[in-house]
Amino acid sequence: MSTLIDRIKYKVLSREKFLESIKYNKEGYYAHRSSKHNNRTFKVTVIVPIYNAEDTIEKTIDSIISQTLGFEDIELLLVDDLSTDKSREILLDYAEQHDNIVPVFLETNSGSPSVPRNLGIQLARGEYLTFIDSDDWFHEDGIRVLYELLKKTGLNYAVGKTIKVTDKGQYLIGEYNSWTTREAVKPLDIPHIFHHLGPTGRMMRTDFLREHQITFPSYYKFAEDKHFFIDVLVNCPLLATSDAVIYYANRYAANKSLTTTTSIFEKTDTNIALIHYVKKKQLQADLEAAILNRIYEFDCISRLFNRGHFLNSEEKDKYYEKFSEVLATAEDLRYDFTDYFFHDWHRALVSLFREGRYDDVVRIIKWFRHVQVKDYKVIENEPYFILPFEEPYHLAKIGQLASRIDSFKDGDSFILRFHVYGVQPEEIDTIVFRERNDELKQLEFPIQRRDGYFEVRLSSEDLIHFEKESYAAFIQYNNYEKIPIRMNARQNIAETEKKFDFYVTVMDNFALNVK
């Protein structure tokens, strides 16, 4: 904490000289608090871990200053992990302008965001807290929306929309979390909740974290976010969600993160450690299985095998050795972990691996990655992929499938007829046309149920609402989940006088390009 002597030095010395003169406390940090900040409490504390962020931190800070909650009610903790650029000088400049901005300087570099975030939790004076990375930014209403939701519900955790911003456009992250506003929902009532465990777009009650001693592990080089939010969610019987945009994640090509420097084997080692950590908690079987499924299926199958680095590697034995370590962690589970997979062909991959059919493991990965239009068949109204193997691995169930019957013009209208498999008819909601480069922009139209099939009719009045953009088309069911429409065709199917080009993608899905 800054002392009177520190404040005097700050006034008389240059930024560079002041930073050189800092005296760190016995815990290895210096907190540059204004005297007006002492003994204040705030509605929300925002914690920003910083390392060499001189090019991006101003946008991050400015997005917090402009919050509609009222910046005077926000404490901004800027925890710098011994930056070597001009970051610390920028933080001091902001602190001179705002008493509620607190630069916190670490004496040594910790090497990950865990230590800065944990120090932020320790120092926070807000009733609630939220995290933001030093290259991201908040929507101007983001903090207010989550704060008011938590105050209204009395819950400990709330999450809203995160938008990934890339060079090509902006895209939704974890739509299952934020497709609607819910004032109280059980974590397991959100099927994919453990599949997005980053700190973006969420807020927690500060005392809740302290009471449960929830912190980010500093001994991980990777996956500290998963560890932290697993602990948060297993201690939340209920949580709240918002459909409002809260957070923008910077994923421009020029932006680099620590994870890009971590090898897949280091990441898998961390995930194995996380599996052991979850198992030691001795949670209820359904909760444990939901958590571990994310690690087994997404981290240890998709990320280990279903990537170009595996197929391109000349040392595949290293992958097989690492996956054998993964499977060993499942031997003492109370259930078959593959029963919880979201993708049935992953179950086939595990079985082939256990049988030592490593060439077929490569074959199934090549099938998934390289066969863009996959053959399927329908058995008793349930859809299945046709795998490139003999029985018993010749079929893999597809969760849901929509398949075109026909499409044509009828006067000024466009008609699309299709089957939907694997979904109850009453769960089917609308057809959605979502802009490919901006997933916040979409149009929805009703679906009519016919005798044995479904139909969409787009009138000339409907088509007026489309901008000149390219759209992906989906059948929406169960409120937010989406299915592309298989066309079983390889040609354009309709073109109106108004230049509405209904076409087939390379993946054989229905799409629209308005020219």
C-alpha positions as CSV (number, residue, x, y, z in Angstrom):
1,M,0.0,0.0,0.0
2,S,1.3,3.4,-0.9
3,T,2.5,5.5,2.1
4,L,2.8,9.3,2.5
5,I,6.4,9.1,1.5
6,D,5.5,7.2,-1.6
7,R,3.0,9.8,-2.6
8,I,5.5,12.6,-2.0
9,K,8.1,10.8,-4.2
10,Y,5.4,10.3,-6.8
11,K,4.8,14.1,-6.9
12,V,8.4,15.2,-7.2
13,L,10.1,12.4,-9.2
14,S,9.7,11.5,-12.9
15,R,7.7,8.4,-13.7
16,E,10.9,6.5,-14.5
17,K,12.6,7.6,-11.3
18,F,9.6,6.9,-9.2
19,L,9.2,3.4,-10.5
20,E,12.9,2.8,-9.8
21,S,12.4,3.9,-6.2
22,I,9.4,1.7,-5.3
23,K,9.7,-0.2,-2.1
24,Y,7.9,-3.5,-2.3
25,N,6.2,-5.0,0.8
26,K,7.1,-8.4,2.3
27,E,4.5,-10.0,0.1
28,G,6.4,-8.8,-3.0
29,Y,4.1,-6.1,-4.3
30,Y,3.4,-2.4,-4.2
31,A,-0.1,-1.0,-4.4
32,H,-0.3,2.7,-5.5
33,R,-3.4,3.8,-3.8
34,S,-4.5,7.4,-3.5
35,S,-5.2,8.7,0.0
36,K,-8.8,9.3,-1.1
37,H,-9.1,5.6,-1.9
38,N,-8.4,4.4,1.6
39,N,-11.3,2.9,3.5
40,R,-13.6,3.1,0.5
41,T,-15.9,0.3,-0.7
42,F,-17.2,-0.2,-4.2
43,K,-20.0,-1.9,-6.0
44,V,-17.6,-3.8,-8.3
45,T,-13.8,-4.4,-8.5
46,V,-12.4,-5.0,-11.9
47,I,-9.1,-7.0,-11.9
48,V,-6.7,-6.7,-14.9
49,P,-3.5,-8.8,-15.0
50,I,-1.0,-6.9,-17.1
51,Y,2.3,-7.8,-18.7
52,N,3.8,-5.7,-21.5
53,A,0.5,-4.3,-22.6
54,E,1.4,-0.8,-23.6
55,D,-0.3,-1.2,-27.0
56,T,-3.7,-2.4,-25.7
57,I,-4.2,-1.4,-22.1
58,E,-5.5,2.1,-22.7
59,K,-8.5,0.7,-24.7
60,T,-9.1,-1.8,-21.9
61,I,-9.1,0.9,-19.2
62,D,-11.1,3.4,-21.2
63,S,-13.8,0.7,-21.6
64,I,-14.1,0.5,-17.8
65,I,-14.1,4.2,-17.2
66,S,-17.0,4.6,-19.6
67,Q,-19.2,2.0,-17.9
68,T,-22.9,3.0,-17.4
69,L,-22.8,1.6,-13.9
70,G,-20.8,4.8,-13.0
71,F,-17.1,4.6,-12.8
72,E,-17.1,6.1,-9.3
73,D,-18.6,2.9,-8.1
74,I,-15.9,0.7,-9.7
75,E,-12.5,-0.1,-8.2
76,L,-10.0,-0.8,-11.0
77,L,-7.0,-2.9,-9.9
78,L,-4.3,-3.0,-12.5
79,V,-1.9,-5.7,-11.5
80,D,1.4,-5.5,-13.4
81,D,3.5,-8.6,-13.6
82,L,6.9,-6.7,-13.9
83,S,6.3,-5.4,-17.4
84,T,9.4,-4.3,-19.3
85,D,7.7,-1.8,-21.6
86,K,5.8,1.4,-20.8
87,S,2.8,-0.3,-19.2
88,R,3.6,0.9,-15.6
89,E,4.0,4.5,-16.7
90,I,0.6,4.3,-18.4
91,L,-1.0,2.9,-15.3
92,L,0.4,5.7,-13.2
93,D,-0.9,8.3,-15.6
94,Y,-4.4,6.9,-15.2
95,A,-4.1,6.7,-11.4
96,E,-3.2,10.3,-11.3
97,Q,-6.5,11.1,-13.0
98,H,-8.8,8.7,-11.0
99,D,-8.6,7.9,-7.3
100,N,-10.3,4.6,-7.8
101,I,-7.6,3.3,-10.2
102,V,-5.0,1.3,-8.3
103,P,-1.8,0.2,-10.0
104,V,-0.3,-2.8,-8.3
105,F,3.3,-3.7,-9.1
106,L,4.8,-7.1,-8.6
107,E,8.4,-7.3,-7.6
108,T,9.1,-10.4,-9.7
109,N,7.5,-11.8,-12.8
110,S,5.2,-14.7,-12.0
111,G,4.9,-15.9,-15.6
112,S,1.1,-16.4,-15.7
113,P,-2.1,-14.4,-14.9
114,S,-2.8,-16.5,-11.9
115,V,-0.7,-14.5,-9.4
116,P,-2.0,-11.1,-10.5
117,R,-5.6,-12.3,-10.4
118,N,-5.2,-13.9,-7.0
119,L,-3.6,-10.7,-5.6
120,G,-6.6,-8.8,-7.1
121,I,-9.0,-11.0,-5.3
122,Q,-7.0,-10.4,-2.0
123,L,-7.0,-6.7,-2.4
124,A,-10.5,-6.1,-3.9
125,R,-12.9,-3.7,-2.0
126,G,-15.8,-4.3,-4.3
127,E,-18.9,-6.3,-3.3
128,Y,-18.5,-8.1,-6.6
129,L,-15.6,-8.6,-8.8
130,T,-14.9,-9.4,-12.5
131,F,-11.8,-10.0,-14.6
132,I,-10.7,-8.6,-17.9
133,D,-7.5,-9.3,-19.9
134,S,-5.3,-6.4,-20.8
135,D,-6.1,-6.6,-24.5
136,D,-9.9,-7.0,-24.2
137,W,-12.6,-4.5,-23.5
138,F,-16.1,-4.3,-21.9
139,H,-19.4,-3.4,-23.6
140,E,-20.3,0.0,-22.0
141,D,-23.3,-1.7,-20.2
142,G,-21.5,-4.9,-19.4
143,I,-20.6,-4.3,-15.7
144,R,-23.9,-2.7,-14.9
145,V,-25.9,-5.6,-16.4
146,L,-24.1,-8.3,-14.4
147,Y,-24.1,-6.2,-11.2
148,E,-27.8,-5.5,-11.3
149,L,-28.5,-9.2,-12.1
150,L,-26.5,-10.4,-9.0
151,K,-28.1,-7.8,-6.7
152,K,-31.6,-8.7,-7.9
153,T,-31.1,-12.5,-7.5
154,G,-28.8,-12.6,-4.5
155,L,-26.7,-15.2,-6.3
156,N,-22.9,-15.6,-6.3
157,Y,-22.2,-15.9,-10.1
158,A,-23.6,-14.4,-13.3
159,V,-22.5,-14.7,-16.9
160,G,-23.4,-12.9,-20.1
161,K,-22.4,-12.7,-23.8
162,T,-18.7,-12.8,-24.8
163,I,-18.0,-11.7,-28.4
164,K,-14.8,-13.0,-30.0
165,V,-13.4,-10.2,-32.3
166,T,-11.2,-11.4,-35.2
167,D,-9.8,-9.9,-38.4
168,K,-12.8,-11.4,-40.2
169,G,-15.6,-10.4,-37.9
170,Q,-17.2,-11.0,-34.5
171,Y,-18.5,-14.3,-33.2
172,L,-20.4,-15.6,-30.1
173,I,-18.5,-17.6,-27.5
174,G,-20.4,-20.1,-25.4
175,E,-23.9,-19.2,-26.7
176,Y,-25.4,-21.9,-24.4
177,N,-24.4,-19.6,-21.5
178,S,-26.1,-16.5,-22.7
179,W,-28.9,-17.1,-25.2
180,T,-31.4,-15.8,-22.7
181,T,-31.6,-14.1,-19.3
182,R,-32.2,-16.5,-16.4
183,E,-32.4,-15.3,-12.9
184,A,-31.8,-18.8,-11.4
185,V,-30.6,-21.9,-13.2
186,K,-28.8,-25.0,-12.1
187,P,-25.3,-25.4,-13.7
188,L,-26.1,-28.9,-15.0
189,D,-29.3,-27.5,-16.7
190,I,-26.8,-25.8,-19.2
191,P,-25.5,-28.9,-21.1
192,H,-22.2,-27.4,-22.2
193,I,-21.5,-25.2,-19.3
194,F,-18.0,-26.7,-18.6
195,H,-16.9,-26.2,-22.2
196,H,-16.2,-22.5,-21.8
197,L,-14.4,-21.8,-18.6
198,G,-12.5,-18.6,-19.3
199,P,-12.9,-15.4,-17.1
200,T,-14.6,-13.4,-19.8
201,G,-18.1,-11.9,-19.3
202,R,-18.8,-13.1,-15.8
203,M,-19.0,-11.6,-12.3
204,M,-18.8,-13.1,-8.8
205,R,-19.5,-12.0,-5.2
206,T,-16.1,-11.3,-3.7
207,D,-16.9,-12.8,-0.3
208,F,-18.1,-16.0,-2.0
209,L,-14.6,-16.5,-3.5
210,R,-12.9,-15.8,-0.2
211,E,-15.2,-18.0,1.8
212,H,-14.6,-21.0,-0.5
213,Q,-10.9,-20.1,-0.9
214,I,-11.2,-20.1,-4.7
215,T,-8.1,-19.0,-6.4
216,F,-6.2,-19.5,-9.7
217,P,-3.5,-22.2,-9.3
218,S,-0.1,-20.7,-9.9
219,Y,1.5,-24.1,-10.5
220,Y,-0.2,-24.5,-13.9
221,K,1.3,-23.0,-17.1
222,F,-2.0,-23.7,-18.8
223,A,-5.7,-24.3,-17.8
224,E,-5.7,-22.2,-14.6
225,D,-9.0,-20.7,-15.8
226,K,-10.6,-24.2,-16.0
227,H,-9.4,-25.0,-12.5
228,F,-10.8,-21.7,-11.1
229,F,-14.2,-21.8,-12.7
230,I,-14.7,-25.5,-12.0
231,D,-14.3,-24.6,-8.3
232,V,-16.8,-21.7,-8.8
233,L,-19.4,-23.8,-10.5
234,V,-19.3,-26.7,-8.1
235,N,-20.0,-24.3,-5.3
236,C,-22.9,-22.6,-7.0
237,P,-26.2,-24.5,-6.7
238,L,-27.7,-21.8,-8.9
239,L,-26.4,-19.1,-11.2
240,A,-27.7,-16.3,-13.3
241,T,-27.3,-15.6,-17.0
242,S,-27.9,-12.6,-19.3
243,D,-28.4,-12.4,-23.0
244,A,-26.7,-8.9,-23.0
245,V,-23.3,-8.4,-24.6
246,I,-20.8,-8.0,-21.7
247,Y,-17.3,-8.6,-23.0
248,Y,-15.2,-8.4,-26.2
249,A,-12.3,-10.8,-26.5
250,N,-9.5,-9.7,-28.7
251,R,-8.5,-12.4,-31.1
252,Y,-7.0,-10.4,-33.9
253,A,-4.2,-12.1,-35.7
254,A,-1.6,-9.7,-34.3
255,N,-2.6,-10.6,-30.7
256,K,-0.5,-13.4,-29.1
257,S,-1.2,-15.3,-25.9
258,L,0.8,-17.6,-23.6
259,T,-1.1,-20.6,-24.8
260,T,0.4,-20.4,-28.2
261,T,3.8,-21.1,-26.7
262,T,2.6,-24.2,-24.8
263,S,3.1,-27.6,-26.5
264,I,0.2,-30.0,-26.8
265,F,1.9,-32.4,-24.5
266,E,2.4,-29.8,-21.8
267,K,-1.3,-28.9,-22.1
268,T,-2.3,-32.6,-21.9
269,D,-0.1,-33.0,-18.8
270,T,-2.0,-30.1,-17.2
271,N,-5.3,-31.6,-18.2
272,I,-4.3,-34.9,-16.6
273,A,-3.5,-33.1,-13.4
274,L,-6.9,-31.4,-13.6
275,I,-8.6,-34.7,-14.0
276,H,-7.0,-36.0,-10.8
277,Y,-8.0,-32.7,-9.0
278,V,-11.6,-33.1,-10.0
279,K,-11.7,-36.8,-9.0
280,K,-10.3,-36.0,-5.5
281,K,-13.3,-33.8,-4.9
282,Q,-15.6,-36.9,-4.9
283,L,-18.5,-35.0,-6.5
284,Q,-21.8,-36.5,-7.4
285,A,-21.4,-38.7,-10.4
286,D,-23.4,-36.6,-12.8
287,L,-21.6,-33.4,-11.9
288,E,-18.2,-35.1,-12.0
289,A,-19.0,-36.7,-15.4
290,A,-20.0,-33.3,-16.9
291,I,-16.8,-31.7,-15.8
292,L,-14.5,-34.5,-16.9
293,N,-16.3,-34.9,-20.2
294,R,-15.1,-31.4,-21.1
295,I,-11.5,-32.5,-20.3
296,Y,-11.6,-36.0,-21.8
297,E,-13.6,-35.2,-25.0
298,F,-12.6,-31.6,-25.8
299,D,-9.1,-31.2,-24.4
300,C,-7.8,-34.8,-24.6
301,I,-9.4,-36.0,-27.9
302,S,-10.3,-32.9,-30.0
303,R,-7.2,-30.9,-29.1
304,L,-4.8,-33.8,-28.9
305,F,-5.9,-35.7,-32.0
306,N,-8.3,-33.7,-34.1
307,R,-5.8,-31.1,-35.1
308,G,-3.3,-30.8,-38.0
309,H,-0.3,-31.2,-35.7
310,F,-1.3,-34.8,-35.0
311,L,-1.8,-35.8,-38.6
312,N,1.4,-34.0,-39.7
313,S,3.6,-35.4,-36.9
314,E,6.2,-38.1,-37.6
315,E,6.2,-38.9,-33.9
316,K,2.7,-40.2,-33.4
317,D,3.9,-42.6,-30.8
318,K,4.3,-39.6,-28.4
319,Y,0.6,-38.9,-28.9
320,Y,-0.4,-42.5,-28.2
321,E,1.7,-42.6,-25.1
322,K,0.1,-39.4,-23.8
323,F,-3.4,-40.6,-24.6
324,S,-2.7,-43.9,-22.8
325,E,-1.9,-41.7,-19.7
326,V,-5.3,-40.0,-20.2
327,L,-7.2,-43.3,-20.4
328,A,-5.4,-44.6,-17.3
329,T,-7.1,-41.8,-15.3
330,A,-10.5,-43.2,-16.3
331,E,-9.9,-46.8,-15.0
332,D,-11.3,-46.2,-11.5
333,L,-14.3,-44.0,-12.5
334,R,-17.8,-45.0,-11.3
335,Y,-19.1,-44.9,-14.9
336,D,-18.0,-45.3,-18.5
337,F,-16.7,-41.8,-19.3
338,T,-17.5,-42.3,-23.0
339,D,-21.2,-42.5,-22.2
340,Y,-21.1,-38.8,-21.7
341,F,-19.5,-37.9,-25.1
342,F,-21.3,-35.3,-27.2
343,H,-19.9,-36.9,-30.4
344,D,-20.4,-40.6,-30.9
345,W,-17.5,-41.0,-33.3
346,H,-15.2,-40.0,-30.4
347,R,-16.4,-43.2,-28.7
348,A,-15.3,-45.2,-31.7
349,L,-11.9,-43.5,-31.6
350,V,-11.4,-44.5,-28.0
351,S,-12.4,-48.1,-28.7
352,L,-10.1,-48.3,-31.7
353,F,-7.2,-46.9,-29.6
354,R,-7.9,-49.4,-26.8
355,E,-7.7,-52.2,-29.3
356,G,-4.3,-50.9,-30.5
357,R,-5.7,-50.0,-34.0
358,Y,-3.6,-46.9,-34.3
359,D,-3.7,-46.8,-38.1
360,D,-7.5,-46.7,-37.7
361,V,-7.2,-43.8,-35.2
362,V,-5.4,-41.9,-37.9
363,R,-8.0,-43.0,-40.4
364,I,-11.0,-41.8,-38.4
365,I,-9.3,-38.4,-37.8
366,K,-8.6,-38.1,-41.5
367,W,-12.2,-39.0,-42.2
368,F,-13.5,-36.3,-39.8
369,R,-11.1,-33.5,-40.9
370,H,-10.9,-34.2,-44.7
371,V,-14.2,-35.6,-45.7
372,Q,-16.2,-32.4,-45.9
373,V,-19.5,-34.0,-46.9
374,K,-20.0,-37.1,-44.8
375,D,-22.3,-39.9,-45.7
376,Y,-25.1,-40.7,-43.3
377,K,-28.1,-42.9,-42.9
378,V,-31.3,-42.7,-40.9
379,I,-32.4,-45.7,-38.8
380,E,-35.8,-45.4,-37.0
381,N,-35.7,-41.6,-37.3
382,E,-32.2,-41.4,-35.8
383,P,-29.3,-40.1,-37.9
384,Y,-25.9,-41.8,-38.1
385,F,-22.6,-41.1,-39.8
386,I,-21.3,-43.9,-41.9
387,L,-17.7,-44.5,-40.7
388,P,-15.0,-45.9,-42.9
389,F,-14.9,-49.2,-41.0
390,E,-16.6,-52.6,-40.8
391,E,-18.9,-53.5,-37.9
392,P,-19.0,-52.7,-35.0
393,Y,-17.5,-49.3,-35.9
394,H,-19.4,-48.7,-39.1
395,L,-21.9,-46.2,-37.7
396,A,-21.7,-43.3,-35.3
397,K,-24.8,-41.6,-34.1
398,I,-25.3,-37.9,-35.0
399,G,-27.1,-35.9,-32.3
400,Q,-29.3,-34.0,-34.8
401,L,-29.6,-33.7,-38.6
402,A,-31.6,-31.6,-40.9
403,S,-31.9,-32.7,-44.5
404,R,-33.4,-30.9,-47.5
405,I,-36.3,-32.5,-49.4
406,D,-36.7,-29.8,-52.0
407,S,-36.6,-26.0,-52.5
408,F,-38.2,-23.9,-55.2
409,K,-39.8,-20.5,-56.0
410,D,-43.5,-20.1,-55.7
411,G,-44.4,-16.7,-57.1
412,D,-42.5,-14.1,-55.1
413,S,-41.7,-16.6,-52.3
414,F,-38.9,-19.1,-51.7
415,I,-40.0,-22.5,-50.3
416,L,-37.7,-24.8,-48.5
417,R,-38.8,-28.3,-47.3
418,F,-36.8,-30.5,-45.1
419,H,-36.7,-33.4,-42.6
420,V,-35.3,-33.1,-39.1
421,Y,-33.9,-36.1,-37.3
422,G,-32.9,-36.6,-33.7
423,V,-35.1,-33.8,-32.4
424,Q,-38.6,-33.8,-31.1
425,P,-40.9,-31.8,-33.4
426,E,-42.1,-29.7,-30.5
427,E,-38.6,-28.6,-29.8
428,I,-38.1,-27.0,-33.3
429,D,-38.4,-23.2,-33.1
430,T,-37.3,-21.2,-36.2
431,I,-35.0,-21.0,-39.2
432,V,-32.1,-18.7,-38.5
433,F,-30.1,-16.7,-41.0
434,R,-26.9,-15.5,-39.2
435,E,-24.4,-13.2,-40.9
436,R,-21.1,-15.1,-41.3
437,N,-18.9,-12.3,-40.1
438,D,-21.1,-10.9,-37.4
439,E,-23.0,-13.5,-35.4
440,L,-24.9,-10.8,-33.4
441,K,-26.8,-10.1,-36.6
442,Q,-29.4,-12.7,-37.5
443,L,-33.0,-13.0,-38.9
444,E,-35.4,-15.6,-37.7
445,F,-38.5,-17.0,-39.5
446,P,-41.2,-19.4,-38.5
447,I,-41.2,-23.1,-39.5
448,Q,-44.4,-24.9,-40.4
449,R,-44.9,-28.5,-39.5
450,R,-46.3,-30.5,-42.4
451,D,-47.3,-34.1,-42.7
452,G,-44.0,-35.9,-42.3
453,Y,-41.7,-32.9,-43.0
454,F,-41.2,-29.2,-42.2
455,E,-41.5,-26.1,-44.4
456,V,-40.2,-22.6,-44.5
457,R,-41.8,-19.9,-46.7
458,L,-39.8,-16.7,-47.3
459,S,-42.0,-14.0,-48.9
460,S,-40.8,-11.0,-50.8
461,E,-41.5,-9.0,-47.7
462,D,-39.3,-11.3,-45.7
463,L,-36.4,-10.9,-48.1
464,I,-36.4,-7.2,-47.8
465,H,-35.0,-7.5,-44.3
466,F,-31.7,-9.1,-45.5
467,E,-28.6,-6.9,-45.9
468,K,-26.1,-7.5,-48.7
469,E,-24.1,-10.1,-46.7
470,S,-23.4,-13.8,-46.6
471,Y,-25.5,-15.9,-44.2
472,A,-25.3,-19.3,-42.6
473,A,-28.7,-20.9,-42.2
474,F,-29.7,-23.2,-39.3
475,I,-32.7,-24.9,-37.9
476,Q,-33.0,-23.6,-34.3
477,Y,-34.3,-25.9,-31.7
478,N,-34.5,-26.1,-27.9
479,N,-34.4,-22.2,-27.8
480,Y,-30.8,-21.8,-29.0
481,E,-29.2,-25.0,-30.4
482,K,-28.7,-25.0,-34.1
483,I,-28.5,-27.6,-37.0
484,P,-27.2,-26.8,-40.5
485,I,-29.4,-28.1,-43.3
486,R,-27.8,-30.8,-45.4
487,M,-28.6,-30.2,-49.1
488,N,-27.6,-33.6,-50.6
489,A,-26.8,-31.5,-53.6
490,R,-23.8,-29.7,-55.2
491,Q,-25.3,-26.8,-57.1
492,N,-27.0,-23.5,-56.6
493,I,-30.7,-24.2,-56.0
494,A,-32.4,-20.9,-56.5
495,E,-31.7,-17.4,-57.6
496,T,-34.4,-14.7,-57.4
497,E,-34.6,-11.5,-59.5
498,K,-33.5,-9.6,-56.3
499,K,-30.2,-11.4,-56.3
500,F,-30.9,-13.7,-53.4
501,D,-28.6,-16.6,-54.0
502,F,-29.6,-19.7,-52.1
503,Y,-26.6,-22.0,-52.5
504,V,-24.9,-25.1,-51.2
505,T,-21.7,-24.7,-49.1
506,V,-18.6,-27.0,-49.6
507,M,-19.9,-28.8,-46.5
508,D,-23.2,-29.4,-48.4
509,N,-25.2,-27.1,-46.1
510,F,-27.9,-24.6,-47.0
511,A,-26.8,-21.0,-47.1
512,L,-27.7,-17.6,-48.5
513,N,-25.7,-14.9,-50.2
514,V,-27.4,-11.5,-50.8
515,K,-25.6,-9.6,-53.6
